Amino acid sequence: MKIVNENLQLSGSPAALLYNFFPKLGSLLNASRKISKNEKELHDFIQTTFIEYLQDLDENDQRNFIESFLIRQKQENMKMTHGGFFHNGNLIGLVDDLFS
């Protein structure tokens, strides 16, 4: 949560607003680099979390959103459905959106 709060504060900072208007100044502004670093750290944390959930997954006892998603992902993979909605990229995006 600390990373999410920090990103919210940084995204409203004058440096970030300046970067949004003039992206070529990105190398001079520390805020955009910090936001990118925080986003990568958050995505890595989410990835690690759902790998841990995958190891302890019980299809008969779904305790949260991530476990439900992983079970549905497993079902879709067994059907060999490619191009579906239940892939790791979408799970990272969904969990990230829940905290944003």
MOPAC internal coordinates of N, CA, C and O (Angstrom, degrees):
PM7 1SCF
backbone

  N    0.0000 0     0.00 0     0.00 0    0    0    0
  C    1.4465 1     0.00 0     0.00 0    1    0    0
  C    1.5224 1   111.44 1     0.00 0    2    1    0
  O    1.2310 1   120.91 1   148.94 1    3    2    1
  N    1.3238 1   115.86 1   -31.06 1    3    2    1
  C    1.4576 1   119.78 1   179.93 1    5    3    2
  C    1.5316 1   110.44 1   -61.42 1    6    5    3
  O    1.2310 1   120.69 1   139.44 1    7    6    5
  N    1.3284 1   116.29 1   -40.56 1    7    6    5
  C    1.4661 1   120.85 1  -179.51 1    9    7    6
  C    1.5219 1   110.30 1   -65.14 1   10    9    7
  O    1.2310 1   120.30 1   137.17 1   11   10    9
  N    1.3282 1   117.03 1   -42.83 1   11   10    9
  C    1.4619 1   121.29 1  -179.98 1   13   11   10
  C    1.5207 1   110.16 1   -62.83 1   14   13   11
  O    1.2310 1   120.28 1   134.55 1   15   14   13
  N    1.3365 1   117.07 1   -45.45 1   15   14   13
  C    1.4672 1   120.70 1   178.70 1   17   15   14
  C    1.5215 1   111.47 1   -62.36 1   18   17   15
  O    1.2310 1   120.71 1   138.68 1   19   18   17
  N    1.3270 1   116.26 1   -41.32 1   19   18   17
  C    1.4623 1   119.80 1   179.35 1   21   19   18
  C    1.5269 1   110.58 1   -63.93 1   22   21   19
  O    1.2310 1   120.13 1   138.64 1   23   22   21
  N    1.3309 1   117.35 1   -41.36 1   23   22   21
  C    1.4590 1   120.01 1   178.53 1   25   23   22
  C    1.5242 1   111.87 1   -64.52 1   26   25   23
  O    1.2310 1   120.39 1   141.79 1   27   26   25
  N    1.3211 1   116.86 1   -38.21 1   27   26   25
  C    1.4631 1   119.43 1   177.64 1   29   27   26
  C    1.5242 1   111.25 1   -63.48 1   30   29   27
  O    1.2310 1   120.61 1   138.29 1   31   30   29
  N    1.3265 1   116.45 1   -41.71 1   31   30   29
  C    1.4618 1   120.03 1   178.13 1   33   31   30
  C    1.5248 1   110.88 1   -66.35 1   34   33   31
  O    1.2310 1   120.62 1   136.88 1   35   34   33
  N    1.3291 1   116.41 1   -43.12 1   35   34   33
  C    1.4632 1   120.00 1  -178.89 1   37   35   34
  C    1.5267 1   112.08 1   -66.72 1   38   37   35
  O    1.2310 1   120.46 1   142.59 1   39   38   37
  N    1.3298 1   116.73 1   -37.41 1   39   38   37
  C    1.4648 1   118.96 1  -177.40 1   41   39   38
  C    1.5262 1   112.20 1   -68.06 1   42   41   39
  O    1.2310 1   120.13 1   158.83 1   43   42   41
  N    1.3183 1   117.36 1   -21.17 1   43   42   41
  C    1.4592 1   120.76 1   176.73 1   45   43   42
  C    1.5110 1   113.53 1   -95.93 1   46   45   43
  O    1.2310 1   120.66 1  -178.73 1   47   46   45
  N    1.3225 1   116.35 1     1.27 1   47   46   45
  C    1.4642 1   119.72 1  -178.40 1   49   47   46
  C    1.5270 1   110.75 1   -74.47 1   50   49   47
  O    1.2310 1   120.31 1   -24.35 1   51   50   49
  N    1.3233 1   117.02 1   155.65 1   51   50   49
  C    1.4630 1   120.08 1   178.31 1   53   51   50
  C    1.5332 1   112.81 1   -57.81 1   54   53   51
  O    1.2310 1   119.99 1   144.63 1   55   54   53
  N    1.3290 1   117.63 1   -35.37 1   55   54   53
  C    1.4665 1   120.46 1  -179.93 1   57   55   54
  C    1.5274 1   110.87 1   -64.73 1   58   57   55
  O    1.2310 1   120.21 1   138.42 1   59   58   57
  N    1.3250 1   117.19 1   -41.58 1   59   58   57
  C    1.4643 1   120.55 1   179.63 1   61   59   58
  C    1.5226 1   110.94 1   -68.56 1   62   61   59
  O    1.2310 1   120.56 1   140.83 1   63   62   61
  N    1.3149 1   116.54 1   -39.17 1   63   62   61
  C    1.4606 1   119.59 1   177.33 1   65   63   62
  C    1.5223 1   111.04 1   -64.67 1   66   65   63
  O    1.2310 1   120.63 1   140.98 1   67   66   65
  N    1.3128 1   116.40 1   -39.02 1   67   66   65
  C    1.4609 1   120.97 1   176.58 1   69   67   66
  C    1.5238 1   110.21 1   -63.37 1   70   69   67
  O    1.2310 1   120.44 1   139.05 1   71   70   69
  N    1.3341 1   116.77 1   -40.95 1   71   70   69
  C    1.4682 1   121.63 1   177.92 1   73   71   70
  C    1.5284 1   110.81 1   -62.61 1   74   73   71
  O    1.2310 1   120.08 1   141.83 1   75   74   73
  N    1.3393 1   117.45 1   -38.17 1   75   74   73
  C    1.4655 1   120.40 1   179.58 1   77   75   74
  C    1.5227 1   111.94 1   -64.20 1   78   77   75
  O    1.2310 1   120.25 1   146.48 1   79   78   77
  N    1.3236 1   117.12 1   -33.52 1   79   78   77
  C    1.4597 1   120.42 1   178.70 1   81   79   78
  C    1.5258 1   112.35 1   -83.77 1   82   81   79
  O    1.2310 1   120.61 1   146.86 1   83   82   81
  N    1.3244 1   116.44 1   -33.14 1   83   82   81
  C    1.4637 1   121.71 1  -177.34 1   85   83   82
  C    1.5335 1   109.82 1  -131.25 1   86   85   83
  O    1.2310 1   119.67 1  -100.60 1   87   86   85
  N    1.3315 1   118.24 1    79.40 1   87   86   85
  C    1.4704 1   121.40 1  -175.73 1   89   87   86
  C    1.5287 1   114.14 1   -59.59 1   90   89   87
  O    1.2310 1   119.68 1   155.95 1   91   90   89
  N    1.3180 1   118.22 1   -24.05 1   91   90   89
  C    1.4654 1   120.50 1  -179.96 1   93   91   90
  C    1.5252 1   111.96 1   -67.25 1   94   93   91
  O    1.2310 1   120.43 1   163.96 1   95   94   93
  N    1.3256 1   116.79 1   -16.04 1   95   94   93
  C    1.4620 1   120.75 1   177.63 1   97   95   94
  C    1.5301 1   112.05 1   -83.27 1   98   97   95
  O    1.2310 1   120.21 1  -178.65 1   99   98   97
  N    1.3231 1   117.21 1     1.35 1   99   98   97
  C    1.4610 1   121.87 1  -175.53 1  101   99   98
  C    1.5098 1   114.09 1   -54.13 1  102  101   99
  O    1.2310 1   120.19 1   142.09 1  103  102  101
  N    1.3299 1   117.24 1   -37.91 1  103  102  101
  C    1.4640 1   119.54 1  -178.64 1  105  103  102
  C    1.5297 1   111.79 1   -68.87 1  106  105  103
  O    1.2310 1   120.37 1   158.92 1  107  106  105
  N    1.3147 1   116.89 1   -21.08 1  107  106  105
  C    1.4632 1   120.75 1  -179.95 1  109  107  106
  C    1.5300 1   112.92 1   -90.10 1  110  109  107
  O    1.2310 1   120.85 1   160.78 1  111  110  109
  N    1.3138 1   115.99 1   -19.22 1  111  110  109
  C    1.4622 1   120.25 1  -174.52 1  113  111  110
  C    1.5254 1   110.66 1  -102.63 1  114  113  111
  O    1.2310 1   120.82 1   -53.12 1  115  114  113
  N    1.2915 1   116.04 1   126.88 1  115  114  113
  C    1.4565 1   121.75 1  -177.43 1  117  115  114
  C    1.5273 1   112.06 1   -75.96 1  118  117  115
  O    1.2310 1   119.71 1   152.86 1  119  118  117
  N    1.3168 1   118.15 1   -27.14 1  119  118  117
  C    1.4660 1   121.53 1  -174.78 1  121  119  118
  C    1.5265 1   111.78 1   -61.53 1  122  121  119
  O    1.2310 1   120.03 1   137.28 1  123  122  121
  N    1.3272 1   117.55 1   -42.72 1  123  122  121
  C    1.4651 1   119.58 1  -178.04 1  125  123  122
  C    1.5242 1   111.42 1   -66.34 1  126  125  123
  O    1.2310 1   120.52 1   143.03 1  127  126  125
  N    1.3268 1   116.61 1   -36.97 1  127  126  125
  C    1.4749 1   119.65 1   177.63 1  129  127  126
  C    1.5215 1   110.69 1   -67.31 1  130  129  127
  O    1.2310 1   120.43 1   139.60 1  131  130  129
  N    1.3143 1   116.79 1   -40.40 1  131  130  129
  C    1.4661 1   121.26 1  -179.67 1  133  131  130
  C    1.5300 1   110.55 1   -66.29 1  134  133  131
  O    1.2310 1   120.20 1   139.17 1  135  134  133
  N    1.3310 1   117.23 1   -40.83 1  135  134  133
  C    1.4639 1   121.13 1   177.83 1  137  135  134
  C    1.5260 1   109.98 1   -62.38 1  138  137  135
  O    1.2310 1   120.09 1   134.89 1  139  138  137
  N    1.3241 1   117.43 1   -45.11 1  139  138  137
  C    1.4693 1   121.26 1   178.81 1  141  139  138
  C    1.5215 1   111.31 1   -62.42 1  142  141  139
  O    1.2310 1   120.69 1   137.97 1  143  142  141
  N    1.3239 1   116.28 1   -42.03 1  143  142  141
  C    1.4717 1   120.96 1   179.04 1  145  143  142
  C    1.5264 1   110.20 1   -63.54 1  146  145  143
  O    1.2310 1   120.40 1   136.28 1  147  146  145
  N    1.3292 1   116.85 1   -43.72 1  147  146  145
  C    1.4642 1   121.06 1   179.20 1  149  147  146
  C    1.5268 1   111.71 1   -64.03 1  150  149  147
  O    1.2310 1   120.28 1   139.55 1  151  150  149
  N    1.3416 1   117.06 1   -40.45 1  151  150  149
  C    1.4609 1   120.37 1   178.75 1  153  151  150
  C    1.5211 1   110.91 1   -63.40 1  154  153  151
  O    1.2310 1   120.20 1   137.65 1  155  154  153
  N    1.3247 1   117.22 1   -42.35 1  155  154  153
  C    1.4622 1   120.50 1   178.47 1  157  155  154
  C    1.5229 1   110.36 1   -63.73 1  158  157  155
  O    1.2310 1   120.57 1   137.64 1  159  158  157
  N    1.3227 1   116.52 1   -42.36 1  159  158  157
  C    1.4641 1   120.74 1   178.97 1  161  159  158
  C    1.5319 1   110.98 1   -62.81 1  162  161  159
  O    1.2310 1   120.17 1   138.68 1  163  162  161
  N    1.3274 1   117.27 1   -41.32 1  163  162  161
  C    1.4608 1   121.59 1   178.40 1  165  163  162
  C    1.5267 1   110.76 1   -64.84 1  166  165  163
  O    1.2310 1   120.11 1   135.64 1  167  166  165
  N    1.3283 1   117.39 1   -44.36 1  167  166  165
  C    1.4646 1   120.82 1   179.51 1  169  167  166
  C    1.5269 1   111.32 1   -64.66 1  170  169  167
  O    1.2310 1   120.23 1   141.62 1  171  170  169
  N    1.3228 1   117.17 1   -38.38 1  171  170  169
  C    1.4694 1   120.46 1   175.98 1  173  171  170
  C    1.5277 1   110.87 1   -63.37 1  174  173  171
  O    1.2310 1   120.48 1   139.02 1  175  174  173
  N    1.3336 1   116.68 1   -40.98 1  175  174  173
  C    1.4643 1   120.86 1   177.93 1  177  175  174
  C    1.5297 1   110.77 1   -63.30 1  178  177  175
  O    1.2310 1   120.37 1   136.03 1  179  178  177
  N    1.3260 1   116.90 1   -43.97 1  179  178  177
  C    1.4645 1   120.90 1   179.33 1  181  179  178
  C    1.5289 1   109.86 1   -62.55 1  182  181  179
  O    1.2310 1   120.38 1   135.52 1  183  182  181
  N    1.3279 1   116.87 1   -44.48 1  183  182  181
  C    1.4682 1   121.73 1   178.93 1  185  183  182
  C    1.5306 1   110.33 1   -58.87 1  186  185  183
  O    1.2310 1   120.26 1   132.92 1  187  186  185
  N    1.3192 1   117.11 1   -47.08 1  187  186  185
  C    1.4642 1   121.80 1   179.32 1  189  187  186
  C    1.5250 1   110.90 1   -61.96 1  190  189  187
  O    1.2310 1   120.58 1   138.81 1  191  190  189
  N    1.3238 1   116.49 1   -41.19 1  191  190  189
  C    1.4616 1   121.03 1  -179.60 1  193  191  190
  C    1.5135 1   111.52 1   -62.66 1  194  193  191
  O    1.2310 1   119.98 1   133.81 1  195  194  193
  N    1.3291 1   117.64 1   -46.19 1  195  194  193
  C    1.4570 1   115.56 1  -176.81 1  197  195  194
  C    1.5179 1   112.73 1   -78.52 1  198  197  195
  O    1.2310 1   119.14 1   162.66 1  199  198  197
  N    1.3218 1   119.24 1   -17.34 1  199  198  197
  C    1.4685 1   120.66 1   169.79 1  201  199  198
  C    1.5274 1   109.24 1   -68.36 1  202  201  199
  O    1.2310 1   120.46 1   139.93 1  203  202  201
  N    1.3351 1   116.73 1   -40.07 1  203  202  201
  C    1.4671 1   120.44 1   176.37 1  205  203  202
  C    1.5282 1   111.03 1   -63.62 1  206  205  203
  O    1.2310 1   120.37 1   138.23 1  207  206  205
  N    1.3360 1   116.90 1   -41.77 1  207  206  205
  C    1.4613 1   120.35 1   177.58 1  209  207  206
  C    1.5239 1   110.80 1   -63.63 1  210  209  207
  O    1.2310 1   120.19 1   142.48 1  211  210  209
  N    1.3186 1   117.24 1   -37.52 1  211  210  209
  C    1.4603 1   121.67 1  -179.09 1  213  211  210
  C    1.5230 1   111.31 1   -63.75 1  214  213  211
  O    1.2310 1   120.45 1   144.96 1  215  214  213
  N    1.3233 1   116.74 1   -35.04 1  215  214  213
  C    1.4639 1   120.68 1   179.85 1  217  215  214
  C    1.5267 1   112.00 1   -68.87 1  218  217  215
  O    1.2310 1   119.94 1   147.35 1  219  218  217
  N    1.3199 1   117.73 1   -32.65 1  219  218  217
  C    1.4699 1   122.32 1  -178.14 1  221  219  218
  C    1.5263 1   112.56 1  -103.77 1  222  221  219
  O    1.2310 1   119.98 1  -161.27 1  223  222  221
  N    1.3188 1   117.64 1    18.73 1  223  222  221
  C    1.4615 1   122.16 1  -172.18 1  225  223  222
  C    1.5284 1   111.98 1   -68.77 1  226  225  223
  O    1.2310 1   121.02 1   -51.24 1  227  226  225
  N    1.3289 1   115.65 1   128.76 1  227  226  225
  C    1.4618 1   122.65 1   174.52 1  229  227  226
  C    1.5243 1   106.91 1  -123.15 1  230  229  227
  O    1.2310 1   120.55 1   -67.06 1  231  230  229
  N    1.3276 1   116.55 1   112.94 1  231  230  229
  C    1.4653 1   120.69 1  -175.48 1  233  231  230
  C    1.5243 1   112.81 1   -63.16 1  234  233  231
  O    1.2310 1   120.02 1   156.91 1  235  234  233
  N    1.3151 1   117.57 1   -23.09 1  235  234  233
  C    1.4619 1   120.97 1  -178.86 1  237  235  234
  C    1.5253 1   113.09 1   -91.48 1  238  237  235
  O    1.2310 1   120.20 1   175.94 1  239  238  237
  N    1.3196 1   117.22 1    -4.06 1  239  238  237
  C    1.4655 1   121.18 1  -178.96 1  241  239  238
  C    1.5266 1   109.17 1  -137.88 1  242  241  239
  O    1.2310 1   121.02 1   -98.44 1  243  242  241
  N    1.3246 1   115.66 1    81.56 1  243  242  241
  C    1.4605 1   120.96 1   179.67 1  245  243  242
  C    1.5192 1   108.36 1   -86.78 1  246  245  243
  O    1.2310 1   120.97 1   -65.18 1  247  246  245
  N    1.3288 1   115.74 1   114.82 1  247  246  245
  C    1.4583 1   120.45 1  -173.72 1  249  247  246
  C    1.5175 1   114.25 1   -96.40 1  250  249  247
  O    1.2310 1   120.06 1   161.41 1  251  250  249
  N    1.3400 1   117.50 1   -18.59 1  251  250  249
  C    1.4627 1   118.88 1  -176.66 1  253  251  250
  C    1.5249 1   110.93 1  -159.50 1  254  253  251
  O    1.2310 1   121.17 1     0.20 1  255  254  253
  N    1.3122 1   115.37 1  -179.80 1  255  254  253
  C    1.4584 1   122.81 1  -177.11 1  257  255  254
  C    1.5222 1   112.02 1   -60.40 1  258  257  255
  O    1.2310 1   120.13 1   136.67 1  259  258  257
  N    1.3214 1   117.35 1   -43.33 1  259  258  257
  C    1.4622 1   120.92 1  -177.51 1  261  259  258
  C    1.5229 1   110.33 1   -62.54 1  262  261  259
  O    1.2310 1   119.99 1   135.82 1  263  262  261
  N    1.3190 1   117.62 1   -44.18 1  263  262  261
  C    1.4610 1   120.28 1   179.66 1  265  263  262
  C    1.5243 1   111.18 1   -64.65 1  266  265  263
  O    1.2310 1   119.81 1   139.66 1  267  266  265
  N    1.3148 1   117.96 1   -40.34 1  267  266  265
  C    1.4674 1   120.97 1   177.40 1  269  267  266
  C    1.5231 1   110.70 1   -62.40 1  270  269  267
  O    1.2310 1   120.57 1   137.09 1  271  270  269
  N    1.3149 1   116.51 1   -42.91 1  271  270  269
  C    1.4615 1   121.38 1   178.66 1  273  271  270
  C    1.5246 1   110.33 1   -62.73 1  274  273  271
  O    1.2310 1   120.19 1   134.49 1  275  274  273
  N    1.3365 1   117.24 1   -45.51 1  275  274  273
  C    1.4650 1   121.17 1  -178.36 1  277  275  274
  C    1.5270 1   111.75 1   -64.50 1  278  277  275
  O    1.2310 1   120.04 1   142.89 1  279  278  277
  N    1.3226 1   117.52 1   -37.11 1  279  278  277
  C    1.4644 1   120.48 1   177.25 1  281  279  278
  C    1.5209 1   110.24 1   -66.23 1  282  281  279
  O    1.2310 1   120.63 1   136.67 1  283  282  281
  N    1.3173 1   116.41 1   -43.33 1  283  282  281
  C    1.4723 1   119.84 1   177.94 1  285  283  282
  C    1.5283 1   110.38 1   -64.81 1  286  285  283
  O    1.2310 1   120.28 1   142.34 1  287  286  285
  N    1.3198 1   117.07 1   -37.66 1  287  286  285
  C    1.4606 1   121.56 1   177.21 1  289  287  286
  C    1.5322 1   110.04 1   -61.85 1  290  289  287
  O    1.2310 1   121.02 1   136.80 1  291  290  289
  N    1.3086 1   115.65 1   -43.20 1  291  290  289
  C    1.4716 1   120.84 1   178.81 1  293  291  290
  C    1.5325 1   110.38 1   -62.42 1  294  293  291
  O    1.2310 1   120.06 1   137.96 1  295  294  293
  N    1.3296 1   117.48 1   -42.04 1  295  294  293
  C    1.4614 1   121.58 1   178.37 1  297  295  294
  C    1.5242 1   111.03 1   -63.47 1  298  297  295
  O    1.2310 1   120.40 1   137.60 1  299  298  297
  N    1.3249 1   116.84 1   -42.40 1  299  298  297
  C    1.4626 1   120.75 1   179.25 1  301  299  298
  C    1.5248 1   111.15 1   -65.46 1  302  301  299
  O    1.2310 1   120.33 1   141.40 1  303  302  301
  N    1.3351 1   116.96 1   -38.60 1  303  302  301
  C    1.4639 1   120.43 1   179.01 1  305  303  302
  C    1.5246 1   111.25 1   -67.18 1  306  305  303
  O    1.2310 1   120.01 1   146.48 1  307  306  305
  N    1.3387 1   117.59 1   -33.52 1  307  306  305
  C    1.4607 1   120.62 1   178.22 1  309  307  306
  C    1.5247 1   110.87 1   -68.06 1  310  309  307
  O    1.2310 1   120.19 1   149.95 1  311  310  309
  N    1.3267 1   117.24 1   -30.05 1  311  310  309
  C    1.4623 1   121.79 1   177.39 1  313  311  310
  C    1.5253 1   111.44 1   -79.90 1  314  313  311
  O    1.2310 1   120.94 1   172.17 1  315  314  313
  N    1.3372 1   115.80 1    -7.83 1  315  314  313
  C    1.4690 1   121.84 1  -176.76 1  317  315  314
  C    1.5264 1   111.80 1    60.79 1  318  317  315
  O    1.2310 1   120.71 1  -144.07 1  319  318  317
  N    1.3098 1   116.25 1    35.93 1  319  318  317
  C    1.4560 1   121.49 1   177.09 1  321  319  318
  C    1.5238 1   108.48 1   -84.29 1  322  321  319
  O    1.2310 1   120.80 1   -65.06 1  323  322  321
  N    1.3055 1   116.07 1   114.94 1  323  322  321
  C    1.4641 1   120.00 1   179.35 1  325  323  322
  C    1.5241 1   109.27 1   -99.90 1  326  325  323
  O    1.2310 1   120.91 1   -30.67 1  327  326  325
  N    1.2953 1   115.86 1   149.33 1  327  326  325
  C    1.4562 1   120.28 1   179.24 1  329  327  326
  C    1.5170 1   112.87 1    80.14 1  330  329  327
  O    1.2310 1   120.13 1  -162.20 1  331  330  329
  N    1.3288 1   117.36 1    17.80 1  331  330  329
  C    1.4571 1   120.58 1   179.74 1  333  331  330
  C    1.5193 1   111.49 1   -80.32 1  334  333  331
  O    1.2310 1   121.70 1     3.65 1  335  334  333
  N    1.2987 1   114.36 1  -176.35 1  335  334  333
  C    1.4614 1   120.71 1  -177.60 1  337  335  334
  C    1.5227 1   113.37 1   -89.91 1  338  337  335
  O    1.2310 1   119.99 1   166.03 1  339  338  337
  N    1.3137 1   117.63 1   -13.97 1  339  338  337
  C    1.4628 1   121.25 1  -172.63 1  341  339  338
  C    1.5240 1   110.95 1   -98.02 1  342  341  339
  O    1.2310 1   121.31 1  -105.73 1  343  342  341
  N    1.3260 1   115.10 1    74.27 1  343  342  341
  C    1.4652 1   120.49 1   175.73 1  345  343  342
  C    1.5228 1   108.75 1  -129.35 1  346  345  343
  O    1.2310 1   121.02 1   -14.20 1  347  346  345
  N    1.3315 1   115.66 1   165.80 1  347  346  345
  C    1.4699 1   121.00 1  -172.58 1  349  347  346
  C    1.5218 1   113.02 1   -59.32 1  350  349  347
  O    1.2310 1   120.09 1   143.87 1  351  350  349
  N    1.3155 1   117.42 1   -36.13 1  351  350  349
  C    1.4638 1   120.11 1   179.12 1  353  351  350
  C    1.5186 1   112.05 1   -60.90 1  354  353  351
  O    1.2310 1   120.64 1   137.76 1  355  354  353
  N    1.3276 1   116.38 1   -42.24 1  355  354  353
  C    1.4647 1   119.62 1   178.08 1  357  355  354
  C    1.5219 1   111.81 1   -68.07 1  358  357  355
  O    1.2310 1   120.40 1   142.90 1  359  358  357
  N    1.3268 1   116.84 1   -37.10 1  359  358  357
  C    1.4702 1   119.37 1   178.66 1  361  359  358
  C    1.5250 1   110.74 1   -63.93 1  362  361  359
  O    1.2310 1   120.34 1   136.64 1  363  362  361
  N    1.3232 1   116.96 1   -43.36 1  363  362  361
  C    1.4700 1   120.31 1   177.27 1  365  363  362
  C    1.5240 1   109.86 1   -61.04 1  366  365  363
  O    1.2310 1   120.25 1   134.54 1  367  366  365
  N    1.3235 1   117.13 1   -45.46 1  367  366  365
  C    1.4605 1   120.94 1   179.59 1  369  367  366
  C    1.5173 1   112.89 1   -62.27 1  370  369  367
  O    1.2310 1   120.38 1   137.65 1  371  370  369
  N    1.3266 1   116.89 1   -42.35 1  371  370  369
  C    1.4673 1   120.58 1  -179.84 1  373  371  370
  C    1.5218 1   112.13 1   -64.90 1  374  373  371
  O    1.2310 1   120.67 1   133.42 1  375  374  373
  N    1.3272 1   116.33 1   -46.58 1  375  374  373
  C    1.4682 1   119.48 1  -179.96 1  377  375  374
  C    1.5242 1   110.19 1   -66.49 1  378  377  375
  O    1.2310 1   120.40 1   141.32 1  379  378  377
  N    1.3280 1   116.84 1   -38.68 1  379  378  377
  C    1.4634 1   121.10 1   176.91 1  381  379  378
  C    1.5296 1   110.22 1   -61.02 1  382  381  379
  O    1.2310 1   120.18 1   137.39 1  383  382  381
  N    1.3339 1   117.26 1   -42.61 1  383  382  381
  C    1.4635 1   120.97 1   178.87 1  385  383  382
  C    1.5301 1   112.09 1   -65.12 1  386  385  383
  O    1.2310 1   120.26 1   147.61 1  387  386  385
  N    1.3211 1   117.11 1   -32.39 1  387  386  385
  C    1.4668 1   119.67 1   178.33 1  389  387  386
  C    1.5255 1   111.55 1   -63.81 1  390  389  387
  O    1.2310 1   120.33 1   149.36 1  391  390  389
  N    1.3278 1   116.98 1   -30.64 1  391  390  389
  C    1.4626 1   120.99 1  -178.34 1  393  391  390
  C    1.5228 1   112.88 1   -95.11 1  394  393  391
  O    1.2310 1   119.85 1   175.91 1  395  394  393
  N    1.3070 1   117.90 1    -4.09 1  395  394  393
  C    1.4740 1   120.25 1  -178.08 1  397  395  394
  C    1.5029 1   111.53 1   -91.67 1  398  397  395
  O    1.2310 1   120.10 1   180.00 1  399  398  397

